[in-house]
Every structure is written in structure tokens, then in C-alpha cells.
């Protein structure tokens, strides 16, 4: 989650978010700024903001808005997404099986997040690699290793032959 201000030295928040969006970054972003005119509000949303909060603001309101945006990414109105005996808690970014915490390595956690955001949707191998490993090269073989580690905890990941993978809710 990006929390951005508009008036900062060197580059303003509008320019920064615009360049991030142009580079393909989809990280949710909220502007927190003293600029309260409609033109600034419009500019904030035009460059890709998910929300815009005018200063002064209430910290509890900011947390409420952050949680709402995070749930929206998972197409959920709740903090907990359940499939079979698994529970994924969005705010804590944690996976549980039958109420037992499952510790995951960073790449397995990223992969789990991606699957829960796209529950019951087939993701191509290329989509997964592009989404998760944009900062470095990743092979399909390495992806299979991470998928197999998640399958060892019985996460219901289905292989769609020749295409990719899907996290099945039923």
C-alpha cells in the first residue's frame, strides 16, 4: 500500500504515482494531502489513486480506508477468506489450516496472495511469473517448486494442463 503526499521535494506525489502506474505497478495507493480543490482530487484519481484523503485527517479513518481497499483486492467484504479447511486473513497476511498457522517462505506467501486474489480463476504461468517475479528472472521450473511446496500443505491448487494453475474453492 502506498501512502503518498503531493507536496514533497524533488518529485510530487502525482508524478510519482503516474510513473509507477506507467511501469505496471498496481499497488494500491492513497493520497494524503492538504490540497483540497476538486482539480487536485481529480488529478489524484486520474493518475491512479485508489483513495484521496484531505488533511487534517483522522488516523482511524485512514485505517478503515486501507482495510477496505485491501479487502476489495481480494473481492471480499470480510477479512477472512475460507476455502475448505483453509482460512486466509487479509489484514494479517496469514494462512491457517484448521485454525493452525502455516508459516510460508516469502515466495510461497506471494504466490498464496496471488491465488487468493484470483480465487477460482486460471492464471497462466506467464501471468504468475510476471506478477510475482518482476524484480528478477524466474523459471517455470522454480514456479513448479513453489507450487509443490504449497500443495504439500494441501492447498487445493489445480494444474490446468498447458496453461497454468488455479486455486479451487470447491
C-alpha positions as CSV (number, residue, x, y, z in Angstrom):
1,X,0.0,0.0,0.0
2,X,1.4,3.4,-1.0
3,X,0.5,6.4,1.2
4,X,1.5,9.5,-0.8
5,X,1.6,13.2,-0.4
6,X,1.6,15.6,-3.3
7,X,3.9,18.3,-2.0
8,X,7.2,16.7,-1.4
9,X,10.7,17.8,-2.5
10,X,12.1,16.6,-5.9
11,X,9.0,14.8,-7.3
12,X,5.4,15.4,-6.4
13,X,3.1,12.5,-5.5
14,X,1.1,12.9,-8.7
15,X,4.2,12.4,-10.8
16,X,5.5,9.6,-8.7
17,X,2.2,7.6,-8.9
18,X,1.8,8.3,-12.6
19,X,5.3,6.9,-13.3
20,X,4.6,3.8,-11.1
21,X,1.3,3.1,-12.9
22,X,3.0,3.5,-16.3
23,X,5.7,1.0,-15.2
24,X,2.9,-1.5,-14.5
25,X,2.8,-1.2,-10.7
26,X,-0.7,-1.9,-9.4
27,X,0.0,-1.4,-5.7
28,X,-3.0,0.3,-4.0
29,X,-2.3,4.0,-3.4
30,X,-3.9,6.7,-1.2
31,X,-3.1,10.3,-1.4
32,X,-3.0,12.2,2.0
33,X,-2.7,15.9,1.2
34,X,-3.6,19.4,2.1
35,X,-4.7,20.1,-1.5
36,X,-8.5,20.1,-1.2
37,X,-9.6,21.5,-4.5
38,X,-11.6,19.4,-7.0
39,X,-8.9,19.7,-9.7
40,X,-6.3,18.1,-7.3
41,X,-8.8,15.4,-6.3
42,X,-9.5,14.7,-10.0
43,X,-5.7,14.6,-10.8
44,X,-5.1,12.2,-7.9
45,X,-7.7,9.7,-9.2
46,X,-6.6,10.3,-12.9
47,X,-3.0,9.2,-12.1
48,X,-4.3,6.0,-10.4
49,X,-5.1,6.7,-6.8
50,X,-7.5,4.3,-5.0
51,X,-8.5,7.0,-2.5
52,X,-7.8,10.6,-1.6
53,X,-7.8,11.9,2.0
54,X,-7.7,15.6,2.8
55,X,-5.6,16.9,5.7
56,X,-6.2,17.1,8.5
57,X,-7.5,13.6,8.7
58,X,-8.5,11.1,11.4
59,X,-6.0,8.2,11.7
60,X,-8.8,5.7,12.4
61,X,-10.5,6.8,9.2
62,X,-7.2,6.2,7.3
63,X,-7.1,2.6,8.7
64,X,-10.7,2.0,7.8
65,X,-10.0,3.1,4.2
66,X,-6.8,1.0,4.0
67,X,-8.7,-2.1,5.2
68,X,-11.5,-1.5,2.7
69,X,-9.0,-1.2,-0.2
70,X,-7.2,-4.4,0.8
71,X,-10.5,-6.4,1.1
72,X,-11.5,-5.1,-2.3
73,X,-8.3,-6.5,-3.9
74,X,-9.5,-9.9,-2.7
75,X,-13.1,-9.4,-3.9
76,X,-14.2,-9.8,-0.3
77,X,-16.2,-7.9,2.2
78,X,-14.6,-9.8,5.0
79,X,-11.1,-10.0,6.4
80,X,-11.2,-13.8,6.2
81,X,-11.4,-15.9,3.1
82,X,-12.3,-19.5,3.6
83,X,-11.8,-22.5,1.3
84,X,-12.2,-26.0,2.5
85,X,-10.4,-26.1,5.9
86,X,-8.1,-23.1,5.0
87,X,-8.5,-19.5,6.2
88,X,-6.6,-16.6,4.7
89,X,-6.6,-13.5,6.8
90,X,-6.2,-10.4,4.6
91,X,-5.1,-7.9,7.2
92,X,-2.6,-10.2,8.9
93,X,-1.5,-11.7,5.6
94,X,-1.6,-15.2,7.1
95,X,-2.7,-18.6,6.1
96,X,-4.3,-21.1,8.5
97,X,-5.4,-24.7,8.1
98,X,-7.9,-25.9,10.6
99,X,-7.0,-22.8,12.8
100,X,-3.3,-23.7,12.8
101,X,-0.9,-21.1,11.4
102,X,1.0,-22.2,8.3
103,X,4.4,-20.4,8.0
104,X,5.3,-19.7,4.4
105,X,8.5,-18.6,2.8
106,X,8.3,-15.2,1.1
107,X,7.7,-16.5,-2.5
108,X,5.2,-19.1,-1.3
109,X,3.3,-16.3,0.6
110,X,3.4,-14.0,-2.5
111,X,2.0,-16.9,-4.6
112,X,-0.7,-17.7,-2.0
113,X,-1.7,-14.0,-2.0
114,X,-2.0,-14.1,-5.8
115,X,-4.1,-17.2,-5.7
116,X,-6.5,-15.9,-3.1
117,X,-6.9,-12.6,-5.0
118,X,-7.8,-14.7,-8.1
119,X,-9.8,-17.5,-6.4
120,X,-11.2,-19.9,-8.9
121,X,-9.5,-18.1,-11.8
122,X,-7.0,-19.8,-14.0
123,X,-3.7,-17.9,-14.0
124,X,-1.2,-18.6,-16.8
125,X,2.4,-19.5,-15.8
126,X,3.5,-16.3,-17.6
127,X,0.9,-14.2,-15.6
128,X,2.2,-15.6,-12.3
129,X,5.9,-15.2,-13.2
130,X,5.2,-11.6,-14.4
131,X,3.2,-10.7,-11.3
132,X,5.5,-12.2,-8.7
133,X,9.0,-12.1,-10.0
134,X,9.1,-8.8,-11.9
135,X,12.3,-7.8,-10.0
136,X,14.3,-10.8,-11.1
137,X,14.1,-13.7,-13.6
138,X,12.2,-16.8,-12.6
139,X,11.9,-20.0,-14.5
140,X,8.8,-22.2,-14.9
141,X,10.7,-24.9,-13.0
142,X,11.2,-22.7,-10.0
143,X,7.5,-21.8,-10.1
144,X,6.6,-25.5,-10.0
145,X,8.8,-25.9,-6.9
146,X,6.9,-23.2,-5.2
147,X,3.6,-24.6,-6.3
148,X,4.6,-28.1,-5.0
149,X,5.5,-26.6,-1.6
150,X,2.0,-25.1,-1.3
151,X,0.5,-28.4,-2.4
152,X,2.4,-30.2,0.5
153,X,0.2,-28.2,2.9
154,X,-2.8,-29.4,0.9
155,X,-3.7,-26.0,-0.6
156,X,-6.1,-27.0,-3.4
157,X,-4.1,-25.8,-6.4
158,X,-5.2,-27.3,-9.7
159,X,-2.9,-27.6,-12.7
160,X,-4.6,-26.5,-16.0
161,X,-2.5,-28.5,-18.4
162,X,-0.6,-26.4,-20.9
163,X,-2.0,-23.1,-19.4
164,X,-1.3,-22.6,-15.7
165,X,-2.8,-23.0,-12.3
166,X,-6.0,-22.3,-10.3
167,X,-6.8,-22.2,-6.6
168,X,-10.1,-24.1,-6.4
169,X,-12.6,-23.1,-3.7
170,X,-14.6,-26.2,-4.0
